[in-house]
Amino acid sequence: MKCNGCGAHHTGGIPEGTWFCEYCDLPNEGKAPPVPVRAAPAPAHAGYILVLTRFNKNKIGVIKAVREISGLGLKEAKELVDNPPSVVKVALTRATAEQFKRQIEAAGGSAEIGGESSGAESADAADSSDSGSANANGAISSANIVSALSVFKEENDFFIGADIPSKKLDTATDSCELNMDDEVLALIDLTVFGSAKNAILIAMQGIYYRNDGQADQPGAHHIPYSVLRKRRIKAKGLLSQEVDLGQGAAIDVSGCQMSTKQVSTILCALRDAL
């Protein structure tokens, strides 16, 4: 069975209903194949990502373009268009990403291309020794993470690089218990009044976050990238204010100006860039 989102081939499985691709986490309908089989490297961790940032006009046309690009059904494509920024496609060459970007713009939408991740098939990445987020020693490239996340820089409560307010950074560094030898690349403020006491820190070694004391999992937490890259990340549900990070971990985003869908999209883009 082929994933409608990234094209990954899966075999096996008998449950009916919605299943999520192990590589790109996009929903599919029908029998759920738990065992992915591919001759090539996992596509969700290779190439560029295409992110729909908004639709300016002709919503129906944009939905049609998203369906053609992603292979999703009408309901799923409409959800992506209704909740920007949304990852439309992953594992793209630069040329293909630009082609799809033009297709969305021609339909009346706006899209951005996120930075490449390891194993990119694009010709411009082939000649670079550090085209992926991780180098030969397994270290994470901050440039690739920043590139992948820069498409979200206009989102409320999201700050990246030099745009992170120093006061928020100081507060979140303490409350999220950032490792002394780590470096913050981006910050998501999860507080109503902007103190960033509850926040998500996207750093060089992993993500750090702090949930409010009333949350199901209060306090500071840390997930290294070696673990995060294997996790399924998604908004828990329409009535939930949490982003599910897999393995029982969750972030309470009730105080953030972004929706759970928007926060999960950012974290999925981060994961796919690792």
N, C-alpha and C positions, 0 to 999 in steps of 0.2 A: 504493500500500500504506500502511496506517495503523499507526503505532506503538502497541502495546498499552499502553505506559506513559503517554505524554503526549498521544497522539492526533495527533501530527504526521503529515502526509501526505507520502509519498515516492513517487517514480516511478523506473523503470529497474532495472537489476541482474538478474543471472541466477544468482549463486552460491547453492548450497543450504547450509543450516545456520544457525547462530546469527549474527545481525547486531545491531549496537548502534546505536540511534537517535542521530543527530548532536546532537539537542537535549537529551535527558534521559539518554543513555547506558544506558538499560535494555535488557536483551537481548530479542530477538525471534527467532522460528523461521521458517524458510522462505527464499524468495529474498531476497537482500540488495539493497535499493535504495540505491545510493550517492548519488543526487541528491535532496535534499529539495525539495519544492515546496509553498509555502504562500502564501496571499493575505494572511494576517495575520502579525504579528511572531512570531518564534520563541518558542514557548510556554515552553520551559525557562528563559527569561530574563525571565519576566513572571509576577507574582502571588506567591502564598504557596506554601510547601511543607509537606507533611504527613509527619511522621516518626514511625514506630512505635518506641516506646522499650522496650516489653517486652510479653509476654503474661502475665497474672496467672492465668488459668484458661481452660479450653476452647480448647486450641490449635487444634483442628480448626475451631472457629467463627471464630477470629481469621484463620486462613488463608483461609477462605471469604470473610470480609469484605474482606481484602486483595485477593483475586482480583476481587471485584465492583468494588472501587474502582479498581484499577490496570489491570484487563484482562489480567493476567499468567496464565500457565498454572500448573498445580498445583506443578510443580517449582520454578519461579521464586518463586512466592508463599511456598512453604514455606521457601526459602532466606532470604527477607527476614525471616520470623517467627523463624527459628532464629538469626539474626545481628543482633539489634538493637544500636544504633539503625540503622534502615534508612529511606531515603527511599521512601515509598510512592507519592506523587503530587506533581507540580510544576505550576506555572502555574495556581494556583487563585485564585478570588476568596475573600475572607475568609469569606463566608457558606457557600460550598461546602466550604472547608477545615474549618469548624466542624461542618458536617453530617457529613462523612466522619469527623471525630474522634469524634463521638458514636456513629457506626456501629461503629467499632472498639471503643470503650469498652463498648458494649452487647453486643458479642461476647465480651468478657472480656479485652481488651487495654488498653494505655495508649498514648496518642499525644500529640504536641506539634505546634504550628503554628509553622513558621519564619517569619522576617520577610520582608516583601515585597521584590521586586526591580523593576527598571525596567519600565515599561509595564503595571503592574498594572491589572486591569480592575475591581477592587473600587471601590464607590462611595465608601468612606471614604478611598481613596487618590486619587481623581480630583480632589479639591479641594485637594490638597497640591502645592506647587510642587517639593518634593524627595522625592516618593514613592518614587523609585528610589534605588539605591545610588549612581549617578552623577548629578551635577547637570549643568546646562547647559554647564559648563566641562569636564566629563569627570572631575571630582574624585570620589573614592570617599567615600561617607557611612559613617563608622564606626558610627553608630547602626544602620544596616541590617545591617551585617556582624555586629555583636554580637547583634542580635536573631535573625538566622538561625542563629547558632552557640550561642545560650544553651540550646537544648534538649539540648545534649550536655554541659552543665556537670557532670553527675554521673559522667561517664566517667573511668576511671582514667587518670592521666597527662595529662589535658586541663585546662587552666587558662585562665580568661578574665577580662579586666578587672582589677579590684582583687584578685581571688583568685590572681593569678600570684605565686608566692613571689619575693621580691626577689633572693635568691641565685641561683635558677634563671634569672631574667631577666637578671641581670648576666652569668652564665656563657654563656648562649645568645646574648646580644647580641654578645659577643666572638667566640665560635666560629663563629657563622653569618654573621658580618661584616655586621651590620645597617647600612644607610646612616645617616649622621649625622642626616639630616633626616627620617627615617622614624619611625613610632610603632607600637609593638607593641600589638595588640589581644587576641591569644590565643597560647598556647604549648602545644605537645605535646612532652612529654619522651620521648625515644627511648632513654634509658639504663636499664640494669638496676638500678643503685644510686641513681638519682635526681639525678645531677649536672646533667643537661640540657646536657652538652657536645655531645651529639648531640641535635638537636631540630628541630622545625618552628616557625618564628615566622610567625604570621599578622599582617601589618602593614597600614598604610594604603596602601602603594604596591605590595605584592605579598607573596609568601611567600618566606621564607629558610629554608634547611635545611642541616644538616650530616650527612653520612654518615660512619660509622666508617671507619678506615683499611683495614679488611679488605673493605669493600664494593666492588662493581664500579665505582662512581663515588664515590670517597672525597672528603672535603673539603667546603667550603662552596659552596652554589649559591643562585641567586636567580632567580625567575620573576616578572616584573611582571604585574599583573592584565590588562593589555591582551593579553597572551599566554595567560595561564591561562584566561581566559573562553572560549577557543576549543579548549581541550584536552579530550580524552577521558581521564578519570581512573578507574582501576579497580585492584583487587587483581590481581596478576599470575597467581596460581593457588594451588591448595591447598598445594603444597609450597614455594612461594616466600614469602620474608619481605620482599618489596618491593611498594610501591605504584607502579604505572605512571602517569606524568604525561604520557605521549605524547611524540613526537619524540625518543625515546631517553632521556628523563629518568626517573629513578626514585629513590624514597626507601626506604632500608633501615630497616624498623621492627622488626627482630628483638629489640631491647632494650626495646620498649614493652610495657606491660601490655595494651594494646588489640590486637586482631587487625588484619591488613591490611585486612579488610573494614570494620572500624569506622573506621579512619583514612581509608580512601578515601571512606567515606560522609560524614565531616566535610568533607573537601576538596571533594567534589561539592556539598555544601550551600553551601559558600563560593563556589564557582564560579557556582552558579545564582543567588546573591544579587548578583552583580556587574552 
